[in-house]
Every structure is written in structure tokens, then in C-alpha cells.
Amino acid sequence: MSALPKSAEAEAEMTVAEFFAWAEEADGRWQLVDGVPVAMSPPSRSHGAIQSELCYLITRGLIENGAPRSVVSGAGVIPRVNADKNVRIPDVSVVCGGYVTEERALTEPVVVIEVLSPGNMRQNWANVWTYTTIPSVKEIAVFQSQSLGVKLLRRQPDGGWPKEPETVETGDLALESIGVSFPLAAAYRTTRLCHET
């Protein structure tokens, strides 16, 4: 997290509506964490490459299986807990159905994905736990950017979440809620990591 500029400090304890209005004029990318705007640093090359590959792989899978879903990169979601004071920004989201008016934050994401980098791990994992409060979310995938691997959380039939995420380091990654799978290594295709293995 970076220090807030004076304009953000003056606006501390914002509501979601106030944040959206403020963010229109703010420089850079921000998310709202418990009423306080928090700056988001630019992603590393590997982080950005993984994010782009994931958008491609998931979109291709959705087209192949004819699913009426779309992949959205870097859009906000609003957790159910403290919904009036939080807008979190996952790297990739998958949503069902269309929309008539432009959304400031995605409604009913089914899958949310974070890509970890050394400088954002703590905030990313804090975001992950807020995603579990969104009723529509069925799967959360947290990709490493320093090595090949993903931690996968799937909502259980009773609506709860497992105590520990499933770890996938080789083979295929299956996003069961949207019927898409792909080789894990494909997400790292354009990174330096695919040349190290």
C-alpha cells in the first residue's frame, strides 16, 4: 500500500458512491478498502503477462463450450461484507449474462483471479478473503508470478469454503464452475518462467 495523496486523506472513510466519484479525477488505479482509497502499483511484466494469458485462455475456453459468460480484466467487485465501504479490483473476473447499463463494479462474478507479486501478496490475500463473501463467486484462483503454481478455492455444496486452498503446480487447471480447463503452464507461456522449466 502506498501513502495517500492529501486529496485522498481528506476523503478517508468514503462510501462506494463517494469513491467512484473521487476515482474519476484521481491519478492512477485505486481500490477502496474499508472506506479508505488504496493505490494499486503497476504490475510487473510477468504479472501482466500472466493476466493477459489468463484472459485469452479462459475466453477461448468459454467460446469453445458456448458458455454465455465474459472475461473482464481489472474491473471492480463489491464484497458482501461492508459493501458500502469496499471496492476490490481482482486481476481477472468471469461474469455470467449481459448487462444493460454500464457497471461501475461487476455484479455476480462467478470466478475471480488474483496474480501474486512479491510486493502485493498481503493485499491480494486480504482481497481473496473478501471475495469469499460474494454469493455468486464459485471459484477463486491465486496465481504465483515468481514460480508456476496456483492456489484454488472452490465453494463447497453447503456454500462454505475449504479451510485450505488446493495447490496446482503441474498438469491442467480446471475451473469447474465455468467448464474451462487449460494446461497450467499455458498461463505462463510468455513469461521468463516457462523458459526456466
C-alpha positions as CSV (number, residue, x, y, z in Angstrom):
1,M,0.0,0.0,0.0
2,S,1.2,3.4,-0.8
3,A,0.6,6.6,1.1
4,L,-2.5,8.5,0.1
5,P,-2.2,11.9,-1.5
6,K,-3.6,14.8,0.5
7,S,-6.8,14.7,-1.6
8,A,-7.4,11.0,-0.6
9,E,-6.6,11.6,3.1
10,A,-9.3,14.3,3.1
11,E,-11.7,11.8,1.7
12,A,-10.9,9.0,4.2
13,E,-13.9,6.8,5.2
14,M,-15.5,7.1,1.8
15,T,-18.6,5.3,0.7
16,V,-18.6,3.3,-2.5
17,A,-20.5,6.1,-4.3
18,E,-18.1,8.7,-3.0
19,F,-15.2,6.6,-4.0
20,F,-16.4,6.2,-7.6
21,A,-16.9,9.9,-7.9
22,W,-13.4,10.6,-6.4
23,A,-11.7,7.9,-8.5
24,E,-12.9,9.6,-11.8
25,E,-10.5,12.5,-11.0
26,A,-7.7,10.6,-9.2
27,D,-4.5,9.7,-10.9
28,G,-3.6,6.0,-11.1
29,R,-5.6,3.0,-10.1
30,W,-7.2,2.6,-6.7
31,Q,-9.4,0.3,-4.7
32,L,-11.5,1.1,-1.7
33,V,-10.5,-0.9,1.4
34,D,-12.8,-0.4,4.4
35,G,-13.6,3.2,3.4
36,V,-10.0,4.2,2.5
37,P,-8.7,4.6,-1.0
38,V,-5.6,2.4,-1.6
39,A,-3.3,2.9,-4.6
40,M,-2.5,-0.1,-6.8
41,S,1.0,-0.2,-8.1
42,P,1.6,-1.1,-11.8
43,P,2.0,-4.9,-12.3
44,S,5.4,-6.4,-13.1
45,R,6.0,-7.8,-16.6
46,S,5.4,-11.4,-15.5
47,H,2.2,-10.4,-13.6
48,G,0.8,-8.5,-16.6
49,A,1.7,-11.4,-19.0
50,I,0.1,-14.0,-16.8
51,Q,-3.0,-11.8,-16.5
52,S,-3.2,-11.4,-20.3
53,E,-2.7,-15.1,-21.0
54,L,-5.4,-16.0,-18.5
55,C,-7.9,-13.7,-20.2
56,Y,-7.1,-15.4,-23.5
57,L,-7.2,-19.0,-22.2
58,I,-10.5,-18.5,-20.4
59,T,-12.1,-16.6,-23.2
60,R,-11.1,-19.3,-25.7
61,G,-12.5,-22.0,-23.4
62,L,-15.8,-20.2,-23.0
63,I,-16.1,-19.7,-26.7
64,E,-15.4,-23.4,-27.3
65,N,-18.0,-24.6,-24.9
66,G,-20.5,-21.9,-25.9
67,A,-20.9,-20.5,-22.4
68,P,-22.8,-17.2,-22.1
69,R,-20.1,-15.7,-19.9
70,S,-17.5,-13.0,-20.4
71,V,-14.0,-12.4,-19.1
72,V,-13.2,-8.9,-17.6
73,S,-9.8,-7.7,-16.6
74,G,-9.2,-5.2,-13.8
75,A,-12.8,-4.4,-13.0
76,G,-14.1,-3.8,-9.5
77,V,-16.2,-6.1,-7.4
78,I,-18.0,-5.3,-4.2
79,P,-17.8,-7.8,-1.3
80,R,-20.9,-8.5,0.6
81,V,-19.3,-7.7,4.0
82,N,-19.0,-3.9,4.5
83,A,-20.4,-3.5,0.9
84,D,-20.8,0.2,1.4
85,K,-17.1,0.8,2.0
86,N,-15.3,-1.7,-0.3
87,V,-14.4,-1.9,-3.9
88,R,-11.8,-4.5,-4.6
89,I,-10.0,-5.0,-8.0
90,P,-9.2,-8.6,-9.0
91,D,-6.9,-9.1,-11.9
92,V,-9.5,-11.2,-13.9
93,S,-13.2,-11.9,-13.3
94,V,-15.7,-14.1,-15.2
95,V,-19.3,-13.0,-15.2
96,C,-22.5,-14.6,-16.4
97,G,-25.0,-12.9,-18.6
98,G,-25.2,-9.5,-20.2
99,Y,-25.8,-6.0,-18.9
100,V,-28.0,-3.1,-20.0
101,T,-26.3,-0.2,-18.3
102,E,-22.6,0.3,-17.7
103,E,-21.5,-1.2,-14.4
104,R,-19.1,0.6,-12.1
105,A,-18.5,-2.7,-10.4
106,L,-19.2,-6.2,-11.7
107,T,-22.4,-7.8,-10.4
108,E,-22.4,-11.5,-9.8
109,P,-18.8,-12.6,-10.7
110,V,-18.5,-16.4,-10.8
111,V,-14.7,-16.7,-10.9
112,V,-12.2,-14.2,-9.6
113,I,-8.5,-14.4,-10.1
114,E,-5.5,-12.7,-8.5
115,V,-1.9,-12.8,-9.6
116,L,0.5,-12.5,-6.8
117,S,3.7,-10.4,-6.9
118,P,6.2,-10.1,-4.1
119,G,5.1,-6.5,-3.3
120,N,1.3,-7.2,-3.3
121,M,0.9,-10.6,-1.6
122,R,-0.6,-9.3,1.7
123,Q,-3.2,-7.1,0.0
124,N,-4.0,-9.8,-2.6
125,W,-4.8,-12.4,0.1
126,A,-6.8,-9.8,2.0
127,N,-8.8,-9.3,-1.2
128,V,-9.2,-13.1,-1.7
129,W,-11.0,-13.4,1.7
130,T,-13.3,-10.6,0.8
131,Y,-14.2,-12.4,-2.5
132,T,-15.5,-15.3,-0.5
133,T,-18.3,-13.1,0.9
134,I,-19.7,-12.5,-2.6
135,P,-22.6,-15.0,-3.0
136,S,-22.1,-15.5,-6.8
137,V,-18.4,-16.4,-6.6
138,K,-17.8,-20.2,-7.0
139,E,-14.1,-20.3,-7.6
140,I,-11.1,-18.1,-6.6
141,A,-7.7,-18.8,-8.3
142,V,-4.5,-17.2,-6.9
143,F,-1.6,-17.5,-9.4
144,Q,2.1,-17.2,-8.4
145,S,4.2,-14.8,-10.5
146,Q,7.6,-16.0,-9.2
147,S,7.0,-19.7,-10.0
148,L,4.5,-21.9,-11.7
149,G,1.6,-22.6,-9.5
150,V,-1.9,-21.6,-8.4
151,K,-3.9,-21.9,-5.2
152,L,-7.5,-22.7,-6.0
153,L,-10.5,-22.3,-3.7
154,R,-13.9,-23.8,-4.6
155,R,-17.2,-23.1,-2.9
156,Q,-18.5,-26.3,-1.3
157,P,-22.0,-27.6,-1.8
158,D,-23.1,-26.2,1.6
159,G,-22.0,-22.7,0.5
160,G,-18.8,-22.7,2.6
161,W,-15.2,-22.6,1.6
162,P,-12.5,-25.1,2.3
163,K,-10.0,-24.4,5.1
164,E,-7.1,-24.7,2.8
165,P,-6.8,-24.0,-1.0
166,E,-6.0,-26.7,-3.4
167,T,-2.5,-26.3,-4.9
168,V,-1.9,-27.0,-8.6
169,E,1.7,-26.9,-9.8
170,T,1.6,-29.1,-12.9
171,G,-0.9,-30.5,-15.4
172,D,-4.2,-28.9,-16.2
173,L,-6.1,-26.3,-14.2
174,A,-9.9,-26.9,-14.2
175,L,-12.2,-24.0,-13.5
176,E,-15.2,-26.3,-12.9
177,S,-17.8,-23.6,-12.3
178,I,-17.4,-22.3,-15.9
179,G,-16.4,-25.6,-17.6
180,V,-13.0,-24.4,-18.7
181,S,-9.6,-26.1,-18.3
182,F,-6.2,-25.5,-19.7
183,P,-2.6,-26.5,-19.0
184,L,-1.3,-24.5,-16.1
185,A,2.0,-23.9,-18.0
186,A,0.0,-22.1,-20.7
187,A,-0.8,-19.2,-18.3
188,Y,3.0,-18.7,-18.1
189,R,3.7,-19.1,-21.8
190,T,5.1,-15.5,-22.4
191,T,6.9,-15.2,-19.1
192,R,10.6,-15.9,-18.3
193,L,9.3,-18.8,-16.1
194,C,8.3,-21.0,-19.0
195,H,11.9,-20.9,-20.2
196,E,13.3,-21.9,-16.8
197,T,11.3,-25.2,-16.5
